[in-house]
Amino acid sequence: MKETSKCFPERARRGDFERYLRGRGVDIGAANDPLCVLDGRVLAWDLSNGDGMTLGGLLDGEFDFVYSSHCLEHISDVEYALINWTRILRPGGILYIVVPDFDLYEKRHWPSRFNKDHTATFSLSVTRSDVGSRCSHFNVYSDIIPFLRRYGVEILETRLEDYHYDYGFPPDCDQTLGIASAQVCFIGRKMKRKGTAVFLRNCLGSGDHANLLPAFRYLNNLGYDMLGYRINSLYDNVAIAEPHARADRIEIGVDFKHQINIPATQLIVDIRQRIGVDMNGIVFPGICFNQSECELIAESRKRTYANIFPATSIRQKTIAPTAVRAISEHLERVGLKVMSARVPGKDDYPWEDLFKHFHPYRERSFDRRWLLDIAGASINVCCDGGSLNASLAAGAPTLGLMTIADSSLMTFYPKWQWRAVQSTFPCSPCFRPANYDVGVVVGCEHFDNYCGQHFSLDEIRQCIDELVQSSARTLSRSLAEANR
């Protein structure tokens, strides 16, 4: 249909190329009809470049404008796509989105009669309640605008674009096959820098702290300058400055000094109290991979392997070998090569008996190689906070086997990415944690127990199946596009 080319004269007449579409931009879902601008250059992004929902390899604040025409309706998670489309905008950058109108194009019929690949619908007038509360329908005014505002984007214009549309045509006719348009356009601007520096104190460290990365990047996306001490490569490509020489800084997390896994619920409260930002319900990406790293991850995913990280620094929290063997057998049954990594100081754990394949880590370090192996897995099965948080932050399908900690560690990540299985063994009488939300253990009364053996294997198998199927769908889409 080439909607971008079709609408070029009208956009030029309106002055959109002078006001909005100038500088360095990206056209998401460009396919065979990329955007041309009068002043600037445009990166044409399609599935051959990567997932249009996550935009892996595109860094935060990289573009002057993000343009997308007739792509968003094909994406399974519209809101997560919009999050990533806003994060790659510089402060003051323009978000320019065009989608089919539910009235004019779909004729209020769902599923679509004209395009079976549509997974979502959009309208300026039809609300979600008008379509039976269908969660894949978005009213621009009541759903899209409030959502974008929470991610630092203010809407400048909304339009119903019905160029050459004939309202007298029968409803079974797709007029967009000709010169007509039947679409909604909404244009927003990302907020400019606030200038206030936010310092998350004592929060940058190993994978245990990776669950803070979405908060870092979200606040930076809103325009706050982020301060912190980089300790390892988890924070490569993330806009964090050293905290000295900033008298205007606001310190977040001063009470987290002795905690390892920072609970998202506690972080949300601290951020709201100190800078007035409500992060309830917010999700955001974690680790920021560059383009070459994303290409390595894409190649790794073709190998279809699973990682299991069963051991922790607390022996009683470590998953029992019998349970690990059962989990490994199920992963192999669904077609995955099972990998693990030896952990220094865990010589009493039967690694050689349980695993045939090991990643070649000389030590347990959270370097980029380790992170890329985690990101490239079809699924990561994790029982300790370090690997769990790193897997979530890397954007990989993640199954958390939780003993003391609970799924609040996963608060900042989309639900389709993770599952959590809680131990059936009541840990409260057993452990004396320093923090009951997180479970920093300072003592245990049952040193011979593996708390990790008290899981429902049926529940674990079900969660693995759900996550593996989701991962396989993503891979098949990418391979199909690469071979197209």
LUMLO-561410 format. One record per residue (C-alpha): x, y, z; residue number from 1. Coordinates in pm, whole numbers. Example, Ala and Ser with C-alpha at 12.3 -4.5 7.8 and 13.67 -1.06 7.14 Angstrom:
<site X="1230" Y="-450" Z="780" num="1"/>
<site X="1367" Y="-106" Z="714" num="2"/>
This chain:
<site X="0" Y="0" Z="0" num="1"/>
<site X="302" Y="229" Z="52" num="2"/>
<site X="123" Y="461" Z="292" num="3"/>
<site X="435" Y="667" Z="362" num="4"/>
<site X="486" Y="758" Z="-4" num="5"/>
<site X="114" Y="808" Z="-51" num="6"/>
<site X="102" Y="1069" Z="226" num="7"/>
<site X="424" Y="1255" Z="133" num="8"/>
<site X="249" Y="1544" Z="-51" num="9"/>
<site X="5" Y="1604" Z="233" num="10"/>
<site X="281" Y="1597" Z="497" num="11"/>
<site X="483" Y="1844" Z="290" num="12"/>
<site X="179" Y="2071" Z="254" num="13"/>
<site X="125" Y="2069" Z="630" num="14"/>
<site X="490" Y="2154" Z="697" num="15"/>
<site X="561" Y="1834" Z="890" num="16"/>
<site X="909" Y="1800" Z="740" num="17"/>
<site X="1009" Y="2142" Z="870" num="18"/>
<site X="843" Y="2109" Z="1211" num="19"/>
<site X="884" Y="1742" Z="1302" num="20"/>
<site X="1070" Y="1520" Z="1056" num="21"/>
<site X="1416" Y="1672" Z="1039" num="22"/>
<site X="1761" Y="1575" Z="1161" num="23"/>
<site X="1865" Y="1218" Z="1232" num="24"/>
<site X="1567" Y="984" Z="1245" num="25"/>
<site X="1459" Y="621" Z="1227" num="26"/>
<site X="1167" Y="475" Z="1030" num="27"/>
<site X="1042" Y="169" Z="1219" num="28"/>
<site X="873" Y="-84" Z="992" num="29"/>
<site X="1003" Y="85" Z="677" num="30"/>
<site X="990" Y="-232" Z="461" num="31"/>
<site X="985" Y="-133" Z="91" num="32"/>
<site X="847" Y="217" Z="154" num="33"/>
<site X="1106" Y="408" Z="362" num="34"/>
<site X="1054" Y="767" Z="471" num="35"/>
<site X="1233" Y="1040" Z="277" num="36"/>
<site X="1292" Y="1377" Z="448" num="37"/>
<site X="1391" Y="1719" Z="320" num="38"/>
<site X="1654" Y="1795" Z="584" num="39"/>
<site X="1837" Y="1507" Z="749" num="40"/>
<site X="1888" Y="1134" Z="719" num="41"/>
<site X="1674" Y="836" Z="814" num="42"/>
<site X="1766" Y="485" Z="926" num="43"/>
<site X="1519" Y="240" Z="770" num="44"/>
<site X="1449" Y="-23" Z="1036" num="45"/>
<site X="1268" Y="-346" Z="959" num="46"/>
<site X="1273" Y="-703" Z="1095" num="47"/>
<site X="1598" Y="-774" Z="913" num="48"/>
<site X="1756" Y="-512" Z="1143" num="49"/>
<site X="1602" Y="-655" Z="1460" num="50"/>
<site X="1283" Y="-667" Z="1662" num="51"/>
<site X="1079" Y="-349" Z="1612" num="52"/>
<site X="939" Y="-383" Z="1961" num="53"/>
<site X="1270" Y="-385" Z="2151" num="54"/>
<site X="1499" Y="-204" Z="1901" num="55"/>
<site X="1802" Y="-390" Z="2032" num="56"/>
<site X="2124" Y="-213" Z="1936" num="57"/>
<site X="1970" Y="135" Z="1920" num="58"/>
<site X="2096" Y="337" Z="2214" num="59"/>
<site X="1901" Y="569" Z="2442" num="60"/>
<site X="1864" Y="926" Z="2313" num="61"/>
<site X="2012" Y="843" Z="1971" num="62"/>
<site X="1760" Y="1008" Z="1734" num="63"/>
<site X="1597" Y="1345" Z="1665" num="64"/>
<site X="1276" Y="1177" Z="1555" num="65"/>
<site X="1113" Y="834" Z="1545" num="66"/>
<site X="870" Y="774" Z="1261" num="67"/>
<site X="653" Y="467" Z="1213" num="68"/>
<site X="372" Y="411" Z="966" num="69"/>
<site X="146" Y="106" Z="983" num="70"/>
<site X="379" Y="-99" Z="1200" num="71"/>
<site X="253" Y="-63" Z="1558" num="72"/>
<site X="-67" Y="-259" Z="1483" num="73"/>
<site X="149" Y="-565" Z="1399" num="74"/>
<site X="337" Y="-570" Z="1732" num="75"/>
<site X="229" Y="-804" Z="2012" num="76"/>
<site X="300" Y="-561" Z="2298" num="77"/>
<site X="208" Y="-210" Z="2185" num="78"/>
<site X="299" Y="-41" Z="2512" num="79"/>
<site X="645" Y="-200" Z="2535" num="80"/>
<site X="711" Y="-96" Z="2176" num="81"/>
<site X="619" Y="265" Z="2258" num="82"/>
<site X="851" Y="253" Z="2561" num="83"/>
<site X="1144" Y="157" Z="2340" num="84"/>
<site X="1048" Y="404" Z="2067" num="85"/>
<site X="1055" Y="687" Z="2320" num="86"/>
<site X="1380" Y="579" Z="2487" num="87"/>
<site X="1581" Y="615" Z="2163" num="88"/>
<site X="1463" Y="976" Z="2125" num="89"/>
<site X="1685" Y="1260" Z="2243" num="90"/>
<site X="1527" Y="1510" Z="2485" num="91"/>
<site X="1303" Y="1730" Z="2272" num="92"/>
<site X="1284" Y="1465" Z="1998" num="93"/>
<site X="968" Y="1389" Z="1801" num="94"/>
<site X="758" Y="1071" Z="1806" num="95"/>
<site X="552" Y="1051" Z="1484" num="96"/>
<site X="318" Y="749" Z="1464" num="97"/>
<site X="64" Y="648" Z="1197" num="98"/>
<site X="-176" Y="354" Z="1246" num="99"/>
<site X="-495" Y="231" Z="1072" num="100"/>
<site X="-818" Y="379" Z="1204" num="101"/>
<site X="-1055" Y="122" Z="1356" num="102"/>
<site X="-1360" Y="297" Z="1209" num="103"/>
<site X="-1240" Y="372" Z="858" num="104"/>
<site X="-1008" Y="77" Z="792" num="105"/>
<site X="-1132" Y="-211" Z="1008" num="106"/>
<site X="-1495" Y="-86" Z="985" num="107"/>
<site X="-1522" Y="-182" Z="1355" num="108"/>
<site X="-1478" Y="-547" Z="1259" num="109"/>
<site X="-1235" Y="-764" Z="1457" num="110"/>
<site X="-1029" Y="-960" Z="1367" num="111"/>
<site X="-942" Y="-749" Z="1065" num="112"/>
<site X="-1097" Y="-858" Z="737" num="113"/>
<site X="-827" Y="-685" Z="533" num="114"/>
<site X="-507" Y="-776" Z="720" num="115"/>
<site X="-491" Y="-1092" Z="930" num="116"/>
<site X="-153" Y="-989" Z="1076" num="117"/>
<site X="-302" Y="-704" Z="1277" num="118"/>
<site X="-279" Y="-767" Z="1653" num="119"/>
<site X="-409" Y="-429" Z="1775" num="120"/>
<site X="-652" Y="-154" Z="1674" num="121"/>
<site X="-652" Y="224" Z="1727" num="122"/>
<site X="-911" Y="499" Z="1722" num="123"/>
<site X="-971" Y="861" Z="1814" num="124"/>
<site X="-1336" Y="795" Z="1897" num="125"/>
<site X="-1397" Y="427" Z="1976" num="126"/>
<site X="-1305" Y="347" Z="2337" num="127"/>
<site X="-1198" Y="17" Z="2487" num="128"/>
<site X="-1535" Y="-20" Z="2658" num="129"/>
<site X="-1705" Y="11" Z="2317" num="130"/>
<site X="-1533" Y="-310" Z="2203" num="131"/>
<site X="-1600" Y="-522" Z="2510" num="132"/>
<site X="-1288" Y="-407" Z="2702" num="133"/>
<site X="-1060" Y="-577" Z="2449" num="134"/>
<site X="-707" Y="-506" Z="2575" num="135"/>
<site X="-563" Y="-493" Z="2223" num="136"/>
<site X="-773" Y="-187" Z="2135" num="137"/>
<site X="-629" Y="158" Z="2207" num="138"/>
<site X="-814" Y="487" Z="2213" num="139"/>
<site X="-556" Y="757" Z="2147" num="140"/>
<site X="-702" Y="999" Z="2402" num="141"/>
<site X="-780" Y="764" Z="2691" num="142"/>
<site X="-509" Y="497" Z="2643" num="143"/>
<site X="-214" Y="622" Z="2436" num="144"/>
<site X="-176" Y="983" Z="2554" num="145"/>
<site X="-181" Y="910" Z="2931" num="146"/>
<site X="59" Y="619" Z="2876" num="147"/>
<site X="308" Y="825" Z="2676" num="148"/>
<site X="292" Y="1105" Z="2932" num="149"/>
<site X="422" Y="863" Z="3198" num="150"/>
<site X="721" Y="799" Z="2973" num="151"/>
<site X="801" Y="1163" Z="2920" num="152"/>
<site X="620" Y="1236" Z="2591" num="153"/>
<site X="363" Y="1513" Z="2549" num="154"/>
<site X="128" Y="1489" Z="2251" num="155"/>
<site X="143" Y="1784" Z="2012" num="156"/>
<site X="-112" Y="1679" Z="1748" num="157"/>
<site X="-367" Y="1408" Z="1674" num="158"/>
<site X="-525" Y="1368" Z="1331" num="159"/>
<site X="-774" Y="1153" Z="1148" num="160"/>
<site X="-620" Y="1124" Z="803" num="161"/>
<site X="-892" Y="1035" Z="553" num="162"/>
<site X="-735" Y="1172" Z="237" num="163"/>
<site X="-939" Y="1069" Z="-72" num="164"/>
<site X="-1157" Y="843" Z="146" num="165"/>
<site X="-1512" Y="792" Z="13" num="166"/>
<site X="-1758" Y="744" Z="301" num="167"/>
<site X="-2019" Y="615" Z="57" num="168"/>
<site X="-1826" Y="301" Z="-37" num="169"/>
<site X="-1956" Y="-38" Z="89" num="170"/>
<site X="-1797" Y="-165" Z="413" num="171"/>
<site X="-1635" Y="-470" Z="253" num="172"/>
<site X="-1412" Y="-249" Z="36" num="173"/>
<site X="-1050" Y="-174" Z="136" num="174"/>
<site X="-1004" Y="173" Z="-7" num="175"/>
<site X="-639" Y="193" Z="102" num="176"/>
<site X="-549" Y="-38" Z="-188" num="177"/>
<site X="-598" Y="274" Z="-399" num="178"/>
<site X="-511" Y="636" Z="-324" num="179"/>
<site X="-727" Y="669" Z="-11" num="180"/>
<site X="-596" Y="686" Z="347" num="181"/>
<site X="-783" Y="555" Z="652" num="182"/>
<site X="-552" Y="620" Z="943" num="183"/>
<site X="-481" Y="795" Z="1270" num="184"/>
<site X="-169" Y="1005" Z="1323" num="185"/>
<site X="-40" Y="1119" Z="1663" num="186"/>
<site X="270" Y="1329" Z="1715" num="187"/>
<site X="449" Y="1386" Z="2044" num="188"/>
<site X="763" Y="1550" Z="2182" num="189"/>
<site X="991" Y="1399" Z="2443" num="190"/>
<site X="1046" Y="1621" Z="2746" num="191"/>
<site X="1370" Y="1814" Z="2763" num="192"/>
<site X="1633" Y="1772" Z="3034" num="193"/>
<site X="1523" Y="1857" Z="3386" num="194"/>
<site X="1882" Y="1914" Z="3497" num="195"/>
<site X="1832" Y="1760" Z="3842" num="196"/>
<site X="2084" Y="1488" Z="3915" num="197"/>
<site X="1959" Y="1165" Z="4070" num="198"/>
<site X="2216" Y="946" Z="4247" num="199"/>
<site X="2117" Y="588" Z="4331" num="200"/>
<site X="2358" Y="537" Z="4616" num="201"/>
<site X="2524" Y="199" Z="4685" num="202"/>
<site X="2327" Y="44" Z="4404" num="203"/>
<site X="2580" Y="-31" Z="4130" num="204"/>
<site X="2745" Y="-367" Z="4160" num="205"/>
<site X="2699" Y="-728" Z="4055" num="206"/>
<site X="2401" Y="-890" Z="3889" num="207"/>
<site X="2220" Y="-862" Z="4222" num="208"/>
<site X="2178" Y="-494" Z="4142" num="209"/>
<site X="2077" Y="-534" Z="3779" num="210"/>
<site X="1713" Y="-488" Z="3875" num="211"/>
<site X="1792" Y="-119" Z="3925" num="212"/>
<site X="1881" Y="-67" Z="3559" num="213"/>
<site X="1519" Y="-14" Z="3440" num="214"/>
<site X="1475" Y="256" Z="3706" num="215"/>
<site X="1799" Y="424" Z="3598" num="216"/>
<site X="1703" Y="428" Z="3233" num="217"/>
<site X="1341" Y="529" Z="3297" num="218"/>
<site X="1441" Y="833" Z="3504" num="219"/>
<site X="1703" Y="925" Z="3244" num="220"/>
<site X="1430" Y="894" Z="2979" num="221"/>
<site X="1223" Y="1147" Z="3176" num="222"/>
<site X="1511" Y="1393" Z="3159" num="223"/>
<site X="1696" Y="1339" Z="3487" num="224"/>
<site X="2075" Y="1325" Z="3487" num="225"/>
<site X="2173" Y="993" Z="3644" num="226"/>
<site X="2474" Y="960" Z="3872" num="227"/>
<site X="2646" Y="652" Z="4009" num="228"/>
<site X="2967" Y="455" Z="4041" num="229"/>
<site X="3022" Y="203" Z="3762" num="230"/>
<site X="3158" Y="-118" Z="3911" num="231"/>
<site X="3119" Y="-357" Z="3621" num="232"/>
<site X="3007" Y="-389" Z="3261" num="233"/>
<site X="2637" Y="-428" Z="3341" num="234"/>
<site X="2616" Y="-53" Z="3305" num="235"/>
<site X="2804" Y="-13" Z="2976" num="236"/>
<site X="2611" Y="204" Z="2726" num="237"/>
<site X="2393" Y="349" Z="3005" num="238"/>
<site X="2409" Y="726" Z="3058" num="239"/>
<site X="2548" Y="737" Z="3411" num="240"/>
<site X="2792" Y="1006" Z="3525" num="241"/>
<site X="3019" Y="1012" Z="3830" num="242"/>
<site X="2838" Y="1165" Z="4130" num="243"/>
<site X="3103" Y="1416" Z="4235" num="244"/>
<site X="3077" Y="1786" Z="4152" num="245"/>
<site X="2697" Y="1790" Z="4140" num="246"/>
<site X="2562" Y="1988" Z="4431" num="247"/>
<site X="2204" Y="1961" Z="4302" num="248"/>
<site X="2193" Y="1581" Z="4325" num="249"/>
<site X="1908" Y="1399" Z="4496" num="250"/>
<site X="2013" Y="1072" Z="4654" num="251"/>
<site X="1793" Y="769" Z="4604" num="252"/>
<site X="1862" Y="447" Z="4789" num="253"/>
<site X="2059" Y="578" Z="5085" num="254"/>
<site X="1887" Y="313" Z="5295" num="255"/>
<site X="1985" Y="28" Z="5059" num="256"/>
<site X="2343" Y="19" Z="5184" num="257"/>
<site X="2338" Y="-332" Z="5330" num="258"/>
<site X="2102" Y="-492" Z="5079" num="259"/>
<site X="2197" Y="-701" Z="4780" num="260"/>
<site X="1875" Y="-741" Z="4579" num="261"/>
<site X="1700" Y="-405" Z="4598" num="262"/>
<site X="1324" Y="-468" Z="4609" num="263"/>
<site X="1140" Y="-277" Z="4336" num="264"/>
<site X="859" Y="-197" Z="4579" num="265"/>
<site X="1103" Y="-20" Z="4812" num="266"/>
<site X="1270" Y="161" Z="4524" num="267"/>
<site X="930" Y="283" Z="4396" num="268"/>
<site X="849" Y="432" Z="4738" num="269"/>
<site X="1188" Y="602" Z="4767" num="270"/>
<site X="1167" Y="758" Z="4419" num="271"/>
<site X="814" Y="884" Z="4479" num="272"/>
<site X="905" Y="1039" Z="4814" num="273"/>
<site X="1226" Y="1207" Z="4699" num="274"/>
<site X="1154" Y="1330" Z="4345" num="275"/>
<site X="778" Y="1286" Z="4309" num="276"/>
<site X="790" Y="1035" Z="4022" num="277"/>
<site X="539" Y="749" Z="4043" num="278"/>
<site X="692" Y="429" Z="3903" num="279"/>
<site X="401" Y="199" Z="3991" num="280"/>
<site X="323" Y="-8" Z="3683" num="281"/>
<site X="629" Y="116" Z="3495" num="282"/>
<site X="833" Y="-130" Z="3288" num="283"/>
<site X="1155" Y="-44" Z="3106" num="284"/>
<site X="1448" Y="-228" Z="2943" num="285"/>
<site X="1752" Y="-315" Z="3152" num="286"/>
<site X="2092" Y="-375" Z="2991" num="287"/>
<site X="2167" Y="-159" Z="2688" num="288"/>
<site X="2337" Y="-371" Z="2419" num="289"/>
<site X="2500" Y="-210" Z="2117" num="290"/>
<site X="2439" Y="-319" Z="1756" num="291"/>
<site X="2731" Y="-565" Z="1733" num="292"/>
<site X="2629" Y="-727" Z="2062" num="293"/>
<site X="2271" Y="-765" Z="1936" num="294"/>
<site X="2399" Y="-941" Z="1626" num="295"/>
<site X="2590" Y="-1187" Z="1846" num="296"/>
<site X="2277" Y="-1244" Z="2058" num="297"/>
<site X="2069" Y="-1312" Z="1746" num="298"/>
<site X="2323" Y="-1573" Z="1632" num="299"/>
<site X="2327" Y="-1732" Z="1978" num="300"/>
<site X="1949" Y="-1770" Z="1980" num="301"/>
<site X="1968" Y="-1984" Z="1670" num="302"/>
<site X="2161" Y="-2241" Z="1877" num="303"/>
<site X="1852" Y="-2292" Z="2101" num="304"/>
<site X="2014" Y="-2353" Z="2438" num="305"/>
<site X="1901" Y="-2308" Z="2797" num="306"/>
<site X="2106" Y="-2194" Z="3096" num="307"/>
<site X="2052" Y="-2329" Z="3445" num="308"/>
<site X="2203" Y="-2144" Z="3740" num="309"/>
<site X="2119" Y="-2364" Z="4040" num="310"/>
<site X="2381" Y="-2266" Z="4299" num="311"/>
<site X="2403" Y="-1960" Z="4521" num="312"/>
<site X="2631" Y="-1836" Z="4794" num="313"/>
<site X="2378" Y="-1979" Z="5042" num="314"/>
<site X="2387" Y="-2357" Z="5035" num="315"/>
<site X="2039" Y="-2405" Z="5174" num="316"/>
<site X="1893" Y="-2185" Z="4901" num="317"/>
<site X="2068" Y="-2382" Z="4625" num="318"/>
<site X="1839" Y="-2598" Z="4409" num="319"/>
<site X="1859" Y="-2966" Z="4498" num="320"/>
<site X="2044" Y="-3181" Z="4239" num="321"/>
<site X="1744" Y="-3412" Z="4198" num="322"/>
<site X="1526" Y="-3116" Z="4098" num="323"/>
<site X="1794" Y="-2981" Z="3861" num="324"/>
<site X="1816" Y="-3320" Z="3688" num="325"/>
<site X="1439" Y="-3325" Z="3634" num="326"/>
<site X="1442" Y="-2967" Z="3499" num="327"/>
<site X="1732" Y="-3048" Z="3264" num="328"/>
<site X="1554" Y="-3355" Z="3128" num="329"/>
<site X="1244" Y="-3148" Z="3051" num="330"/>
<site X="1448" Y="-2877" Z="2877" num="331"/>
<site X="1611" Y="-3144" Z="2661" num="332"/>
<site X="1269" Y="-3292" Z="2579" num="333"/>
<site X="1157" Y="-2955" Z="2438" num="334"/>
<site X="1466" Y="-2947" Z="2217" num="335"/>
<site X="1711" Y="-2730" Z="2411" num="336"/>
<site X="2078" Y="-2791" Z="2479" num="337"/>
<site X="2126" Y="-2742" Z="2853" num="338"/>
<site X="2420" Y="-2527" Z="2963" num="339"/>
<site X="2552" Y="-2411" Z="3299" num="340"/>
<site X="2853" Y="-2239" Z="3451" num="341"/>
<site X="3060" Y="-2369" Z="3739" num="342"/>
<site X="3060" Y="-2143" Z="4041" num="343"/>
<site X="3385" Y="-2093" Z="4234" num="344"/>
<site X="3358" Y="-2214" Z="4591" num="345"/>
<site X="3083" Y="-2462" Z="4501" num="346"/>
<site X="3300" Y="-2770" Z="4472" num="347"/>
<site X="3050" Y="-2980" Z="4668" num="348"/>
<site X="2782" Y="-2935" Z="4401" num="349"/>
<site X="2764" Y="-3225" Z="4149" num="350"/>
<site X="2818" Y="-3014" Z="3835" num="351"/>
<site X="2980" Y="-3287" Z="3627" num="352"/>
<site X="2700" Y="-3534" Z="3696" num="353"/>
<site X="2423" Y="-3288" Z="3608" num="354"/>
<site X="2553" Y="-3097" Z="3307" num="355"/>
<site X="2720" Y="-3203" Z="2985" num="356"/>
<site X="2791" Y="-2849" Z="2862" num="357"/>
<site X="2953" Y="-2557" Z="3040" num="358"/>
<site X="3019" Y="-2197" Z="2946" num="359"/>
<site X="3395" Y="-2134" Z="2961" num="360"/>
<site X="3402" Y="-1891" Z="3251" num="361"/>
<site X="3719" Y="-1895" Z="3453" num="362"/>
<site X="3544" Y="-1712" Z="3732" num="363"/>
<site X="3197" Y="-1597" Z="3813" num="364"/>
<site X="3216" Y="-1242" Z="3681" num="365"/>
<site X="2945" Y="-1026" Z="3538" num="366"/>
<site X="3138" Y="-932" Z="3226" num="367"/>
<site X="2990" Y="-874" Z="2880" num="368"/>
<site X="3069" Y="-1226" Z="2761" num="369"/>
<site X="2865" Y="-1373" Z="3046" num="370"/>
<site X="2582" Y="-1128" Z="2975" num="371"/>
<site X="2579" Y="-1213" Z="2603" num="372"/>
<site X="2553" Y="-1587" Z="2683" num="373"/>
<site X="2260" Y="-1509" Z="2911" num="374"/>
<site X="2090" Y="-1284" Z="2655" num="375"/>
<site X="2126" Y="-1543" Z="2378" num="376"/>
<site X="1951" Y="-1825" Z="2565" num="377"/>
<site X="1605" Y="-1952" Z="2478" num="378"/>
<site X="1541" Y="-1956" Z="2852" num="379"/>
<site X="1740" Y="-1900" Z="3173" num="380"/>
<site X="1642" Y="-2097" Z="3483" num="381"/>
<site X="1776" Y="-1907" Z="3782" num="382"/>
<site X="1760" Y="-1953" Z="4155" num="383"/>
<site X="1994" Y="-1680" Z="4275" num="384"/>
<site X="1946" Y="-1306" Z="4254" num="385"/>
<site X="2253" Y="-1237" Z="4043" num="386"/>
<site X="2167" Y="-1456" Z="3745" num="387"/>
<site X="1793" Y="-1385" Z="3781" num="388"/>
<site X="1835" Y="-1008" Z="3768" num="389"/>
<site X="2096" Y="-1025" Z="3492" num="390"/>
<site X="1872" Y="-1249" Z="3280" num="391"/>
<site X="1576" Y="-1016" Z="3319" num="392"/>
<site X="1789" Y="-710" Z="3245" num="393"/>
<site X="1932" Y="-884" Z="2936" num="394"/>
<site X="1581" Y="-924" Z="2794" num="395"/>
<site X="1595" Y="-1305" Z="2794" num="396"/>
<site X="1304" Y="-1538" Z="2884" num="397"/>
<site X="1354" Y="-1600" Z="3255" num="398"/>
<site X="1221" Y="-1857" Z="3501" num="399"/>
<site X="1290" Y="-1759" Z="3861" num="400"/>
<site X="1290" Y="-2037" Z="4119" num="401"/>
<site X="1227" Y="-1834" Z="4429" num="402"/>
<site X="1302" Y="-1944" Z="4783" num="403"/>
<site X="1311" Y="-1630" Z="4999" num="404"/>
<site X="1286" Y="-1359" Z="4735" num="405"/>
<site X="960" Y="-1315" Z="4547" num="406"/>
<site X="845" Y="-1188" Z="4210" num="407"/>
<site X="867" Y="-822" Z="4319" num="408"/>
<site X="1222" Y="-840" Z="4180" num="409"/>
<site X="1058" Y="-869" Z="3836" num="410"/>
<site X="832" Y="-564" Z="3874" num="411"/>
<site X="1002" Y="-351" Z="3608" num="412"/>
<site X="988" Y="-614" Z="3330" num="413"/>
<site X="700" Y="-713" Z="3097" num="414"/>
<site X="509" Y="-1021" Z="3212" num="415"/>
<site X="561" Y="-1212" Z="2886" num="416"/>
<site X="936" Y="-1220" Z="2959" num="417"/>
<site X="928" Y="-1406" Z="3289" num="418"/>
<site X="762" Y="-1661" Z="3513" num="419"/>
<site X="823" Y="-1725" Z="3882" num="420"/>
<site X="777" Y="-2044" Z="4083" num="421"/>
<site X="777" Y="-2002" Z="4459" num="422"/>
<site X="920" Y="-2267" Z="4688" num="423"/>
<site X="656" Y="-2465" Z="4876" num="424"/>
<site X="887" Y="-2474" Z="5177" num="425"/>
<site X="809" Y="-2195" Z="5424" num="426"/>
<site X="1141" Y="-2014" Z="5459" num="427"/>
<site X="1041" Y="-1765" Z="5726" num="428"/>
<site X="1080" Y="-2007" Z="6020" num="429"/>
<site X="1403" Y="-2140" Z="5870" num="430"/>
<site X="1593" Y="-1827" Z="5774" num="431"/>
<site X="1654" Y="-1508" Z="5965" num="432"/>
<site X="1682" Y="-1263" Z="5676" num="433"/>
<site X="1813" Y="-911" Z="5728" num="434"/>
<site X="1547" Y="-788" Z="5487" num="435"/>
<site X="1229" Y="-992" Z="5456" num="436"/>
<site X="1138" Y="-855" Z="5111" num="437"/>
<site X="1469" Y="-961" Z="4961" num="438"/>
<site X="1610" Y="-1232" Z="5181" num="439"/>
<site X="1965" Y="-1139" Z="5269" num="440"/>
<site X="2029" Y="-1438" Z="5491" num="441"/>
<site X="2229" Y="-1401" Z="5809" num="442"/>
<site X="2151" Y="-1739" Z="5964" num="443"/>
<site X="1980" Y="-2072" Z="5912" num="444"/>
<site X="1863" Y="-2334" Z="6160" num="445"/>
<site X="1857" Y="-2626" Z="5912" num="446"/>
<site X="2199" Y="-2650" Z="5754" num="447"/>
<site X="2139" Y="-2991" Z="5598" num="448"/>
<site X="1827" Y="-2891" Z="5404" num="449"/>
<site X="1806" Y="-2786" Z="5043" num="450"/>
<site X="1519" Y="-2538" Z="5044" num="451"/>
<site X="1550" Y="-2556" Z="4668" num="452"/>
<site X="1404" Y="-2906" Z="4659" num="453"/>
<site X="1060" Y="-2784" Z="4763" num="454"/>
<site X="923" Y="-2686" Z="4424" num="455"/>
<site X="636" Y="-2814" Z="4216" num="456"/>
<site X="803" Y="-2974" Z="3914" num="457"/>
<site X="472" Y="-2972" Z="3724" num="458"/>
<site X="450" Y="-2595" Z="3770" num="459"/>
<site X="812" Y="-2555" Z="3659" num="460"/>
<site X="752" Y="-2764" Z="3345" num="461"/>
<site X="444" Y="-2558" Z="3257" num="462"/>
<site X="635" Y="-2230" Z="3296" num="463"/>
<site X="923" Y="-2362" Z="3084" num="464"/>
<site X="682" Y="-2462" Z="2807" num="465"/>
<site X="520" Y="-2116" Z="2805" num="466"/>
<site X="851" Y="-1930" Z="2794" num="467"/>
<site X="1009" Y="-2161" Z="2534" num="468"/>
<site X="706" Y="-2126" Z="2304" num="469"/>
<site X="727" Y="-1747" Z="2331" num="470"/>
<site X="1100" Y="-1756" Z="2256" num="471"/>
<site X="1047" Y="-1988" Z="1958" num="472"/>
<site X="783" Y="-1757" Z="1808" num="473"/>
<site X="1024" Y="-1464" Z="1828" num="474"/>
<site X="1305" Y="-1666" Z="1667" num="475"/>
<site X="1083" Y="-1798" Z="1385" num="476"/>
<site X="970" Y="-1445" Z="1298" num="477"/>
<site X="1331" Y="-1326" Z="1283" num="478"/>
<site X="1446" Y="-1621" Z="1071" num="479"/>
<site X="1152" Y="-1583" Z="833" num="480"/>
<site X="1234" Y="-1218" Z="780" num="481"/>
<site X="1607" Y="-1288" Z="739" num="482"/>
<site X="1528" Y="-1546" Z="467" num="483"/>
<site X="1266" Y="-1334" Z="293" num="484"/>
